[in-house]
């Protein structure tokens, strides 16, 4: 599962299995021992949970980089190498 970004202890990864159909573009988010899955368009929590502060940071980052996230999703589905995305600073 390629890591596409890391900031404030939050790790963002994208995962697709080539040939498998995923129903919605999404990312996997890890913070300490917690994990969550977020849909990209629309930005929404699909599974899991994060502390409220980290949830807001992830959602803000996703809002800033939505188009890049969709492009990374497209590349991952095609089995192409994915690009890193700039973290929050």
N, C-alpha and C positions, 0 to 999 in steps of 0.2 A: 504494500500500500504506500505509494509515494507521498512523501511529506511535501506539501506545497507552501507552508508558512509556519512560523513559530514566533510568538510574542507573549510577553508577560506570563510565561509558564504554560501557555496554551499551545497545543500542537494541532495543526490542521492537516488532514490527509484526505486523499481522494482514492476511491477504490471502485474499479469496475472489472468484471471478468469478461475478457474478450469473447464475443459470441453470446454472452448472456444479455438479456434485455432487462435493464433497470427502468422502472416506471417513471421515475422523476430524477432529475439531476440533484445530487446531494453531496455533502461532505461529512466526514467523520471528525469529531472534535474531542480532544483528550485534555483533561486538566487534572493533575494529580491522579487520584484513583477513580475519577468520574469520567464518563464519556457520554456523548450525545451525537445525534445525527440531525443535520439541518438541511432542509430543502433549499435550493438556490433561488428558484423563481416560481412561486414567491418565497421569500425568506421566512421559514417557519421551522420550529422545532418538531421533528418527526418522531424522535425516540430518545430516551435517556434524559439526563438532566445535568445541569452545571449550576454552581453557585450564581446567584443573581448578577453580581458584578461581572463575572466572566461571561455570562450569557449576553449581557449588554455590550461588552467589548466585541464578542464574536459577531453579533448582529450589526454593529456599527461597521466593523471591518468588511463584512459581507456586502453591506449597502455600498460602501466605497468601491468595491472590487467586483460587483455583480457580473459585469460583462467579461472580465478576465476569468472569473470562476466558470462561466458558461463555456468559454473557449477551452479552458483546462479540461472540463468535462467532455467536450467534443473530442479533444485529442486523446484522452484516456479511453474513450469508447472505441476509437479507431486504432488503439494499440500503439499510439505514438508516445514519445517522451513528453512529459508535461513540464510546464514552466513553473518556476517559483513565483510567488506573488509577494509584493512588498508588505512587510508587517506594519502594525500600528506602532507609532513611536511616541 
